[in-house]
Amino acid sequence: MKRYAVNPVVSLREEFEGALLYNPDTDDVVLINETGRLIWDAIATPQTLEEISAYLAANTDLNGLFPNPYGGGFAGSAAFSSAGLARIAADAAAFIESLPPDFMVEYD
């Protein structure tokens, strides 16, 4: 299963509502939002997409992202377990795909 990790040469500078990533080898800069920052934190050590998704679910206000239309907040929504994690995984994969390839290391 594929695992993702930060490239150790890439530095991070915190910014308002996100961060800047800088790769000195390529002189590239990428601006990431708060969710991107959470993903970057998650891949400080090699992680699978499922592990990244679980990290995001544990560190995000899911009530705001996935409100329960029947009340009771996020925790009351049994449907989230598969649909919500699939959406988080899709968003995490999109973020990973959007990064220049030299900002991360992929392990098989």
N, CA, C and O atoms as a MOPAC input file, in Angstrom:
PM7 MOZYME 1SCF
protein

 N      0.84100 1    -1.17900 1     0.00000 1
 C      0.00000 1     0.00000 1     0.00000 1
 C      0.89100 1     1.24900 1     0.00000 1
 O      1.87000 1     1.32000 1     0.74200 1
 N      0.54800 1     2.21400 1    -0.82400 1
 C      1.35700 1     3.42200 1    -0.97800 1
 C      1.29900 1     4.28000 1     0.27900 1
 O      0.23500 1     4.47900 1     0.86500 1
 N      2.47800 1     4.79000 1     0.68700 1
 C      2.58900 1     5.68200 1     1.83400 1
 C      3.22500 1     6.98600 1     1.35900 1
 O      4.05400 1     6.99900 1     0.44900 1
 N      2.81600 1     8.07900 1     1.99800 1
 C      3.30400 1     9.41300 1     1.63100 1
 C      4.01700 1    10.02600 1     2.82800 1
 O      3.60400 1     9.83600 1     3.97200 1
 N      5.08700 1    10.76100 1     2.55600 1
 C      5.82100 1    11.46300 1     3.60600 1
 C      6.37500 1    12.76400 1     3.04200 1
 O      6.57800 1    12.89700 1     1.83500 1
 N      6.61400 1    13.71300 1     3.92500 1
 C      7.19000 1    14.97900 1     3.49700 1
 C      8.62300 1    14.75600 1     3.03500 1
 O      9.32600 1    13.89400 1     3.56200 1
 N      9.04500 1    15.52400 1     2.06300 1
 C     10.44500 1    15.54100 1     1.67000 1
 C     11.17700 1    16.32500 1     2.74800 1
 O     10.82400 1    17.47500 1     3.00700 1
 N     12.18600 1    15.73900 1     3.38600 1
 C     12.84200 1    16.41200 1     4.51200 1
 C     13.51700 1    17.74100 1     4.17100 1
 O     13.79700 1    18.52600 1     5.07700 1
 N     13.78400 1    18.01400 1     2.90100 1
 C     14.39900 1    19.29000 1     2.55200 1
 C     13.37900 1    20.42100 1     2.48200 1
 O     13.75900 1    21.59100 1     2.50300 1
 N     12.08600 1    20.09000 1     2.40000 1
 C     11.03600 1    21.10000 1     2.28900 1
 C     10.78600 1    21.71800 1     3.66200 1
 O     10.55600 1    21.01300 1     4.64500 1
 N     10.83600 1    23.04700 1     3.70700 1
 C     10.57800 1    23.74300 1     4.96800 1
 C      9.16400 1    24.31100 1     4.96500 1
 O      8.55700 1    24.53100 1     3.91700 1
 N      8.66700 1    24.53800 1     6.16900 1
 C      7.32300 1    25.05000 1     6.34400 1
 C      7.39400 1    26.34100 1     7.14600 1
 O      8.07900 1    26.41000 1     8.16700 1
 N      6.68700 1    27.35500 1     6.68300 1
 C      6.56400 1    28.60300 1     7.43600 1
 C      5.08200 1    28.85300 1     7.65600 1
 O      4.30300 1    28.94200 1     6.70700 1
 N      4.71000 1    28.96300 1     8.91200 1
 C      3.31000 1    29.20500 1     9.25100 1
 C      2.88500 1    30.57800 1     8.77600 1
 O      3.62600 1    31.55400 1     8.89400 1
 N      1.68500 1    30.63400 1     8.23800 1
 C      1.07400 1    31.86700 1     7.77800 1
 C     -0.33400 1    31.92300 1     8.36000 1
 O     -0.82200 1    30.93700 1     8.91300 1
 N     -0.97500 1    33.06300 1     8.23800 1
 C     -2.35600 1    33.18900 1     8.67600 1
 C     -3.22000 1    32.22900 1     7.88500 1
 O     -3.24900 1    32.28400 1     6.65600 1
 N     -3.91600 1    31.35800 1     8.57200 1
 C     -4.81800 1    30.37000 1     7.96500 1
 C     -4.12500 1    29.43300 1     6.98600 1
 O     -4.69700 1    29.08700 1     5.95300 1
 N     -2.91300 1    29.02300 1     7.29400 1
 C     -2.22300 1    28.07700 1     6.42900 1
 C     -0.72900 1    28.12200 1     6.62700 1
 O     -0.24100 1    28.40200 1     7.72200 1
 N     -0.00200 1    27.84400 1     5.55500 1
 C      1.45100 1    27.81100 1     5.63100 1
 C      2.04500 1    27.91100 1     4.22300 1
 O      1.36600 1    27.69500 1     3.21900 1
 N      3.32300 1    28.24400 1     4.19200 1
 C      4.10200 1    28.22000 1     2.95100 1
 C      5.06600 1    27.05000 1     3.03000 1
 O      5.72500 1    26.84700 1     4.05000 1
 N      5.14700 1    26.28200 1     1.95300 1
 C      6.12500 1    25.21900 1     1.83400 1
 C      7.18100 1    25.68100 1     0.84600 1
 O      6.85700 1    26.23000 1    -0.20700 1
 N      8.44100 1    25.45900 1     1.18200 1
 C      9.53800 1    25.89100 1     0.31500 1
 C     10.50300 1    24.73700 1     0.10600 1
 O     10.98100 1    24.12600 1     1.06200 1
 N     10.78300 1    24.44600 1    -1.17000 1
 C     11.76200 1    23.43300 1    -1.51500 1
 C     13.00800 1    24.14300 1    -2.04000 1
 O     12.98300 1    24.69400 1    -3.14100 1
 N     14.10900 1    24.13800 1    -1.26000 1
 C     15.31900 1    24.84800 1    -1.69500 1
 C     16.01300 1    24.19200 1    -2.89000 1
 O     16.77000 1    24.85000 1    -3.60300 1
 N     15.76200 1    22.90600 1    -3.11100 1
 C     16.38400 1    22.22700 1    -4.24500 1
 C     15.83200 1    22.71600 1    -5.57400 1
 O     16.54900 1    22.75900 1    -6.57400 1
 N     14.54000 1    23.09000 1    -5.58300 1
 C     13.90200 1    23.53400 1    -6.81900 1
 C     13.51100 1    25.00500 1    -6.78400 1
 O     13.10000 1    25.56700 1    -7.79900 1
 N     13.63900 1    25.62200 1    -5.62400 1
 C     13.25800 1    27.01000 1    -5.38700 1
 C     11.75300 1    27.23100 1    -5.61200 1
 O     11.32700 1    28.31900 1    -6.00000 1
 N     10.95800 1    26.17800 1    -5.36200 1
 C      9.50500 1    26.25900 1    -5.50000 1
 C      8.86200 1    26.57500 1    -4.15400 1
 O      9.32400 1    26.13300 1    -3.10200 1
 N      7.78300 1    27.35400 1    -4.21700 1
 C      7.00200 1    27.70200 1    -3.03700 1
 C      5.55000 1    27.31600 1    -3.29600 1
 O      5.01800 1    27.55000 1    -4.38100 1
 N      4.91700 1    26.72200 1    -2.28700 1
 C      3.50700 1    26.35000 1    -2.37900 1
 C      2.79700 1    26.89500 1    -1.14800 1
 O      3.26100 1    26.71100 1    -0.02200 1
 N      1.67900 1    27.55900 1    -1.36600 1
 C      0.84300 1    28.04700 1    -0.27500 1
 C     -0.23000 1    27.00400 1    -0.00700 1
 O     -0.92100 1    26.56900 1    -0.92800 1
 N     -0.37400 1    26.59900 1     1.26000 1
 C     -1.38900 1    25.61100 1     1.61700 1
 C     -2.32400 1    26.20400 1     2.66800 1
 O     -1.92900 1    27.06600 1     3.45300 1
 N     -3.56900 1    25.72700 1     2.67100 1
 C     -4.54200 1    26.20100 1     3.64900 1
 C     -4.43300 1    25.37400 1     4.93500 1
 O     -3.53100 1    24.54800 1     5.07500 1
 N     -5.35500 1    25.60400 1     5.86300 1
 C     -5.29300 1    24.91000 1     7.15200 1
 C     -5.44100 1    23.39700 1     7.00000 1
 O     -4.78000 1    22.63400 1     7.70400 1
 N     -6.30100 1    22.96500 1     6.09000 1
 C     -6.46700 1    21.53200 1     5.88100 1
 C     -5.20100 1    20.93900 1     5.27000 1
 O     -4.77500 1    19.84800 1     5.64800 1
 N     -4.60800 1    21.65600 1     4.33000 1
 C     -3.33300 1    21.22300 1     3.77600 1
 C     -2.27000 1    21.12300 1     4.85100 1
 O     -1.43600 1    20.21700 1     4.82900 1
 N     -2.29800 1    22.04800 1     5.78400 1
 C     -1.34900 1    22.01600 1     6.90300 1
 C     -1.56400 1    20.77000 1     7.75900 1
 O     -0.59800 1    20.14600 1     8.19800 1
 N     -2.82500 1    20.40600 1     7.99800 1
 C     -3.10200 1    19.18000 1     8.75300 1
 C     -2.57000 1    17.94900 1     8.01400 1
 O     -2.00200 1    17.04400 1     8.62600 1
 N     -2.75900 1    17.92800 1     6.70300 1
 C     -2.24200 1    16.80000 1     5.92400 1
 C     -0.72300 1    16.77700 1     6.00100 1
 O     -0.12200 1    15.71300 1     6.14900 1
 N     -0.10200 1    17.94800 1     5.90000 1
 C      1.36500 1    18.03100 1     5.98200 1
 C      1.84300 1    17.51200 1     7.33600 1
 O      2.84300 1    16.79800 1     7.41600 1
 N      1.12700 1    17.87400 1     8.39600 1
 C      1.47200 1    17.36700 1     9.73200 1
 C      1.33300 1    15.84800 1     9.77900 1
 O      2.15700 1    15.15900 1    10.38000 1
 N      0.28400 1    15.33500 1     9.14000 1
 C      0.03300 1    13.89100 1     9.15900 1
 C      1.15100 1    13.12200 1     8.48000 1
 O      1.50800 1    12.02900 1     8.91900 1
 N      1.70700 1    13.68200 1     7.41100 1
 C      2.73200 1    12.95000 1     6.66700 1
 C      4.14700 1    13.30300 1     7.11500 1
 O      5.10800 1    13.12500 1     6.36600 1
 N      4.26400 1    13.80200 1     8.33400 1
 C      5.60000 1    13.99900 1     8.90900 1
 C      6.31600 1    12.65100 1     8.99700 1
 O      7.54300 1    12.58000 1     8.92700 1
 N      5.53700 1    11.59700 1     9.14800 1
 C      6.03500 1    10.22500 1     9.04900 1
 C      5.20800 1     9.54900 1     7.95000 1
 O      4.06900 1     9.95200 1     7.71200 1
 N      5.74900 1     8.54300 1     7.28400 1
 C      5.01200 1     7.91500 1     6.18100 1
 C      3.62400 1     7.41900 1     6.60800 1
 O      3.47500 1     6.72100 1     7.61100 1
 N      2.61800 1     7.80100 1     5.81700 1
 C      1.22200 1     7.45900 1     6.10600 1
 C      0.51700 1     7.01500 1     4.82700 1
 O      0.81900 1     7.49800 1     3.73600 1
 N     -0.42500 1     6.08800 1     4.98200 1
 C     -1.28900 1     5.71900 1     3.87000 1
 C     -2.39900 1     6.75600 1     3.76100 1
 O     -2.58800 1     7.56500 1     4.66900 1
 N     -3.12800 1     6.73400 1     2.66100 1
 C     -4.25500 1     7.64700 1     2.48600 1
 C     -5.30700 1     7.41600 1     3.57600 1
 O     -5.92300 1     8.36700 1     4.05700 1
 N     -5.50600 1     6.17500 1     3.95600 1
 C     -6.46600 1     5.86500 1     5.01600 1
 C     -6.01500 1     6.45700 1     6.35200 1
 O     -6.83400 1     6.98200 1     7.10600 1
 N     -4.73100 1     6.37600 1     6.64300 1
 C     -4.20400 1     6.94600 1     7.88900 1
 C     -4.30300 1     8.47100 1     7.88200 1
 O     -4.61000 1     9.08500 1     8.90400 1
 N     -4.04200 1     9.06800 1     6.73500 1
 C     -4.17600 1    10.52600 1     6.60700 1
 C     -5.62800 1    10.92800 1     6.82900 1
 O     -5.90100 1    11.90300 1     7.52900 1
 N     -6.56000 1    10.18500 1     6.23900 1
 C     -7.98800 1    10.47200 1     6.39000 1
 C     -8.41200 1    10.35800 1     7.84900 1
 O     -9.15900 1    11.20100 1     8.34500 1
 N     -7.94900 1     9.33800 1     8.52800 1
 C     -8.28900 1     9.16300 1     9.94000 1
 C     -7.72300 1    10.31700 1    10.76800 1
 O     -8.37600 1    10.79000 1    11.69900 1
 N     -6.51500 1    10.77200 1    10.43600 1
 C     -5.90900 1    11.91000 1    11.13800 1
 C     -6.75100 1    13.17200 1    10.92900 1
 O     -7.00700 1    13.91900 1    11.87300 1
 N     -7.17600 1    13.40100 1     9.68800 1
 C     -8.01200 1    14.56600 1     9.40300 1
 C     -9.34400 1    14.48100 1    10.14400 1
 O     -9.80600 1    15.47200 1    10.71000 1
 N     -9.95500 1    13.30900 1    10.14000 1
 C    -11.23400 1    13.13200 1    10.83400 1
 C    -11.08200 1    13.40300 1    12.32700 1
 O    -11.98200 1    13.96500 1    12.95000 1
 N     -9.95500 1    13.00800 1    12.90100 1
 C     -9.73200 1    13.19700 1    14.33400 1
 C     -9.37100 1    14.63500 1    14.68700 1
 O     -9.52700 1    15.04600 1    15.83700 1
 N     -8.88900 1    15.40500 1    13.71300 1
 C     -8.39100 1    16.75400 1    14.00400 1
 C     -9.16200 1    17.85700 1    13.29300 1
 O     -8.64900 1    18.96500 1    13.13300 1
 N    -10.39000 1    17.56800 1    12.86300 1
 C    -11.20600 1    18.52700 1    12.12500 1
 C    -12.57300 1    18.60000 1    12.76700 1
 O    -13.06500 1    17.61600 1    13.32100 1
 N    -13.18900 1    19.77700 1    12.69000 1
 C    -14.55700 1    19.93800 1    13.17000 1
 C    -15.49100 1    19.35100 1    12.12300 1
 O    -15.90900 1    20.03700 1    11.19000 1
 N    -15.81100 1    18.08000 1    12.29000 1
 C    -16.62800 1    17.39800 1    11.29700 1
 C    -18.07700 1    17.83300 1    11.33900 1
 O    -18.79000 1    17.65000 1    10.35200 1
 N    -18.54500 1    18.40400 1    12.44300 1
 C    -19.91900 1    18.90800 1    12.48900 1
 C    -20.10800 1    20.00100 1    11.44600 1
 O    -21.16600 1    20.07900 1    10.82200 1
 N    -19.10300 1    20.84400 1    11.24900 1
 C    -19.20800 1    21.91100 1    10.26100 1
 C    -19.11700 1    21.39200 1     8.83400 1
 O    -19.77200 1    21.92200 1     7.93700 1
 N    -18.31200 1    20.36100 1     8.62200 1
 C    -18.14200 1    19.81200 1     7.28600 1
 C    -19.29100 1    18.91000 1     6.86700 1
 O    -19.72100 1    18.92500 1     5.71400 1
 N    -19.78200 1    18.12600 1     7.81700 1
 C    -20.81600 1    17.13600 1     7.52800 1
 C    -21.93500 1    17.24600 1     8.56300 1
 O    -22.06000 1    16.37000 1     9.41900 1
 N    -22.74900 1    18.30000 1     8.50500 1
 C    -23.81400 1    18.43400 1     9.50600 1
 C    -24.83100 1    17.30800 1     9.36900 1
 O    -25.12000 1    16.84100 1     8.26700 1
 N    -25.36200 1    16.88600 1    10.49700 1
 C    -26.37500 1    15.84000 1    10.50300 1
 C    -27.73300 1    16.48800 1    10.28000 1
 O    -28.17500 1    17.25700 1    11.13300 1
 N    -28.41600 1    16.21200 1     9.16900 1
 C    -29.70500 1    16.85800 1     8.88200 1
 C    -30.80100 1    16.45300 1     9.85600 1
 O    -31.85300 1    17.09000 1     9.90300 1
 N    -30.56500 1    15.40200 1    10.63200 1
 C    -31.57300 1    14.92900 1    11.57500 1
 C    -31.28800 1    15.38400 1    13.00100 1
 O    -31.96000 1    14.94700 1    13.93600 1
 N    -30.31000 1    16.24800 1    13.17500 1
 C    -29.95400 1    16.72000 1    14.51200 1
 C    -28.96900 1    15.77500 1    15.16800 1
 O    -28.65300 1    14.70800 1    14.64200 1
 N    -28.49500 1    16.18800 1    16.31900 1
 C    -27.56400 1    15.34000 1    17.05200 1
 C    -26.11800 1    15.53800 1    16.66300 1
 O    -25.23200 1    14.90300 1    17.23500 1
 N    -25.86300 1    16.40000 1    15.70700 1
 C    -24.48300 1    16.67900 1    15.32400 1
 C    -23.86000 1    15.53300 1    14.54900 1
 O    -24.51600 1    14.54800 1    14.21300 1
 N    -22.59200 1    15.68900 1    14.27900 1
 C    -21.84900 1    14.71300 1    13.48300 1
 C    -21.86800 1    13.32900 1    14.11300 1
 O    -22.05100 1    12.33100 1    13.41700 1
 N    -21.68400 1    13.26500 1    15.40600 1
 C    -21.57300 1    11.97000 1    16.07100 1
 C    -22.84100 1    11.13400 1    15.89900 1
 O    -22.79000 1     9.90700 1    15.99000 1
 N    -23.96600 1    11.78100 1    15.65600 1
 C    -25.20700 1    11.04800 1    15.48900 1
 C    -25.41300 1    10.51000 1    14.08900 1
 O    -26.41900 1     9.84600 1    13.84100 1
 N    -24.51700 1    10.76400 1    13.17600 1
 C    -24.70100 1    10.35400 1    11.78700 1
 C    -23.93100 1     9.07800 1    11.49800 1
 O    -22.71000 1     9.10800 1    11.34600 1
 N    -24.63800 1     7.95800 1    11.42100 1
 C    -23.99900 1     6.67900 1    11.13200 1
 C    -23.48800 1     6.62500 1     9.69900 1
 O    -22.53000 1     5.90700 1     9.41200 1
 N    -24.11800 1     7.38000 1     8.79200 1
 C    -23.71900 1     7.35500 1     7.38600 1
 C    -22.34100 1     7.95300 1     7.17700 1
 O    -21.70500 1     7.69900 1     6.15300 1
 N    -21.86700 1     8.74700 1     8.13600 1
 C    -20.57100 1     9.37900 1     7.94300 1
 C    -19.45400 1     8.36800 1     7.85400 1
 O    -18.49900 1     8.57800 1     7.10600 1
 N    -19.54000 1     7.30100 1     8.57400 1
 C    -18.43200 1     6.36400 1     8.66300 1
 C    -17.85300 1     5.99700 1     7.30300 1
 O    -16.63300 1     5.91100 1     7.16000 1
 N    -18.70000 1     5.78000 1     6.30300 1
 C    -18.15400 1     5.44100 1     4.99100 1
 C    -18.16000 1     6.63800 1     4.04200 1
 O    -17.14900 1     6.91600 1     3.39600 1
 N    -19.27300 1     7.34100 1     3.95000 1
 C    -19.37200 1     8.46000 1     3.00200 1
 C    -18.45000 1     9.59900 1     3.39100 1
 O    -17.77300 1    10.16500 1     2.53300 1
 N    -18.41200 1     9.94400 1     4.66400 1
 C    -17.56300 1    11.04600 1     5.11800 1
 C    -16.09500 1    10.74100 1     4.97100 1
 O    -15.32900 1    11.58200 1     4.50100 1
 N    -15.69000 1     9.54600 1     5.36600 1
 C    -14.28000 1     9.18100 1     5.22400 1
 C    -13.88600 1     9.08000 1     3.75400 1
 O    -12.74500 1     9.38000 1     3.40100 1
 N    -14.80400 1     8.66600 1     2.89900 1
 C    -14.50500 1     8.62200 1     1.46100 1
 C    -14.27900 1    10.02900 1     0.92400 1
 O    -13.39100 1    10.25100 1     0.10100 1
 N    -15.08600 1    10.97900 1     1.39300 1
 C    -14.90900 1    12.37000 1     0.94700 1
 C    -13.59600 1    12.93900 1     1.46400 1
 O    -12.87700 1    13.61300 1     0.72600 1
 N    -13.27900 1    12.67200 1     2.72800 1
 C    -12.00900 1    13.13900 1     3.28700 1
 C    -10.84300 1    12.52300 1     2.52200 1
 O     -9.87800 1    13.21400 1     2.19600 1
 N    -10.92700 1    11.22800 1     2.23500 1
 C     -9.86100 1    10.55600 1     1.48200 1
 C     -9.70700 1    11.16200 1     0.09500 1
 O     -8.58600 1    11.34000 1    -0.38100 1
 N    -10.82100 1    11.48200 1    -0.55700 1
 C    -10.76600 1    12.09400 1    -1.88900 1
 C    -10.12300 1    13.47600 1    -1.82500 1
 O     -9.31700 1    13.83000 1    -2.68500 1
 N    -10.48000 1    14.25600 1    -0.80500 1
 C     -9.87800 1    15.58200 1    -0.64200 1
 C     -8.38900 1    15.48000 1    -0.33200 1
 O     -7.59000 1    16.25800 1    -0.85400 1
 N     -8.01300 1    14.52600 1     0.51500 1
 C     -6.59600 1    14.33500 1     0.84600 1
 C     -5.81600 1    13.90500 1    -0.39100 1
 O     -4.70700 1    14.38500 1    -0.62700 1
 N     -6.39100 1    13.00900 1    -1.17600 1
 C     -5.72300 1    12.57000 1    -2.40700 1
 C     -5.56300 1    13.72300 1    -3.38500 1
 O     -4.53200 1    13.84100 1    -4.04700 1
 N     -6.58200 1    14.57800 1    -3.48000 1
 C     -6.49700 1    15.74600 1    -4.37000 1
 C     -5.38800 1    16.69000 1    -3.91900 1
 O     -4.65700 1    17.23500 1    -4.74700 1
 N     -5.26100 1    16.88500 1    -2.60600 1
 C     -4.19300 1    17.74200 1    -2.09100 1
 C     -2.82900 1    17.14900 1    -2.43700 1
 O     -1.94300 1    17.85800 1    -2.91400 1
 N     -2.66300 1    15.86000 1    -2.19700 1
 C     -1.39000 1    15.19800 1    -2.47900 1
 C     -1.05300 1    15.29700 1    -3.96400 1
 O      0.09700 1    15.54700 1    -4.32700 1
 N     -2.04800 1    15.10100 1    -4.81800 1
 C     -1.83300 1    15.20500 1    -6.26500 1
 C     -1.46200 1    16.63000 1    -6.68400 1
 O     -0.75200 1    16.82200 1    -7.67000 1
 N     -1.94400 1    17.63000 1    -5.93200 1
 C     -1.69100 1    19.02200 1    -6.30300 1
 C     -0.27700 1    19.48100 1    -5.95200 1
 O      0.20800 1    20.47000 1    -6.50200 1
 N      0.38200 1    18.77300 1    -5.04600 1
 C      1.74000 1    19.16600 1    -4.66200 1
 C      2.73600 1    18.80700 1    -5.75900 1
 O      2.59700 1    17.77800 1    -6.42100 1
 N      3.73700 1    19.65500 1    -5.94600 1
 C      4.80700 1    19.25600 1    -6.86900 1
 C      5.41200 1    17.93500 1    -6.37900 1
 O      5.52400 1    17.73000 1    -5.17000 1
 N      5.80000 1    17.04800 1    -7.27700 1
 C      6.26900 1    15.71300 1    -6.88100 1
 C      7.48900 1    15.73600 1    -5.95600 1
 O      7.68300 1    14.80800 1    -5.17100 1
 N      8.29700 1    16.76600 1    -6.03800 1
 C      9.50800 1    16.81100 1    -5.20900 1
 C      9.25100 1    17.37000 1    -3.80600 1
 O     10.20200 1    17.59100 1    -3.05700 1
 N      8.00800 1    17.59800 1    -3.44100 1
 C      7.67700 1    18.06200 1    -2.09900 1
 C      7.39300 1    16.89000 1    -1.16500 1
 O      7.37400 1    17.05400 1     0.05500 1
 N      7.17400 1    15.70900 1    -1.73800 1
 C      6.86400 1    14.51900 1    -0.96100 1
 C      7.71500 1    13.35400 1    -1.41700 1
 O      8.34300 1    13.37500 1    -2.47600 1
 N      7.71000 1    12.33200 1    -0.56900 1
 C      8.34200 1    11.06400 1    -0.90500 1
 C      7.23300 1    10.02700 1    -0.86600 1
 O      6.43900 1    10.00200 1     0.07500 1
 N      7.17000 1     9.17300 1    -1.87700 1
 C      6.18400 1     8.09600 1    -1.91100 1
 C      6.89300 1     6.76100 1    -1.69900 1
 O      7.94000 1     6.48600 1    -2.28400 1
 N      6.28700 1     5.94800 1    -0.84500 1
 C      6.78900 1     4.60500 1    -0.58000 1
 C      5.72800 1     3.60700 1    -1.00200 1
 O      4.53700 1     3.83400 1    -0.78700 1
 N      6.14900 1     2.51000 1    -1.59900 1
 C      5.20100 1     1.44300 1    -1.97300 1
 C      5.21300 1     0.34600 1    -0.94700 1
 O      4.48400 1    -0.63600 1    -1.08400 1

